[in-house]
């Protein structure tokens, strides 16, 4: 056992020891030797710089790779040594990273990166920069193989290290206060807001899934690799996630307006109650990776009856473009990893204000529809409250939608429907009946497969 990670300024091996139960270093690729003095550019003093870095750190390159166990789950672990030329990426760094990705594919293991780098190594010029293409290619191969990639952003995580291993990971965790950004501190504009280049700023902008305190990182990583690291039989179809039981009213509404009133009731069980009842434990992703966050949608993975289930849950608010994009991101990840998906539908509709239109509401909703329509893993959907038009339908699995007794689904809410038909407020209740939005109506119309019973 090791102490939890105490700070961001750990050596590569200290960082590995802080998060793992045990690790066995992977042998570095064979160095052909015979390289040009002072590297491919003949950069004066480069060999001396490397020798000093080696003497100072005990490492002969800026990354160390290993096979490690985290909470009993085996992973390939990559850890950067910032003390070695600022954790920069050179050709030999690229060789080690390529070998680590290949080892993960060979052993069918998730890859966890503990990143601390200033970017590409300028003493090797374009030969160093092209290592980013190699890393991106290896990452793509691991994605295609259905293997998870998790990044931990230490201080700093900038340049190509952020733009490949960091931002390209499936799950991105950051240590508090870490400098995170494509531009390092010495090259960004002088008047740039430092918050935008911090772990917290990247979280607020939807580019990081969570900022995790140092003393919690080990436990958090263990949960994530347990959720995503299970070896799955290639080609085997995952069993669908069972629909949750209803947590609210067990009787059916008498009228369409009764269904609306019950679905809108402030004390009706919402997504948090359903997630808590359904999962033994869970971890969440956040942000759409395009600069947006919607706190009205929950996405992540959890354990239910001993297996991992992915989830997307609307929380009863109007879903914003960032929410639909985050949901689509989660669906694509679950599909790639072969993990069945549960969606909880509950929204009055998609956000329709000017800000939502500028943020690409139509395109974001289209992405969510396409993600569910193309998913190869089974998707189970449960309507737990309001089903407001296309904003709700975008997260409802075609042909695999159930409903709770205290829910409704409608092409449009009764009030705007009456207004469009030039009916007065006194006719809203009648319009609700005509729309046939109750769970029993939806079942008769073939919109849902069943009404789930209460617990």
PyMOL commands that set and color helices and strands:
alter all, ss='L'
color gray80, all
select helices_A, chain A and resi 12-19+46-57+85-87+91-107+122-129+131-144+159-166+194-197+199-204+214-228+256-263+271-278+321-337+354-358+361-374+389-393+414-420+425-435+439-445
alter helices_A, ss='H'
color red, helices_A
select strands_A, chain A and resi 22-25+63-70+73-80+110-117+149-158+171-174+180-181+210-211+281-285+297-304+307-314+341-347+379-388+401-403+408-410+450-451
alter strands_A, ss='S'
color yellow, strands_A
deselect
rebuild
show_as cartoon
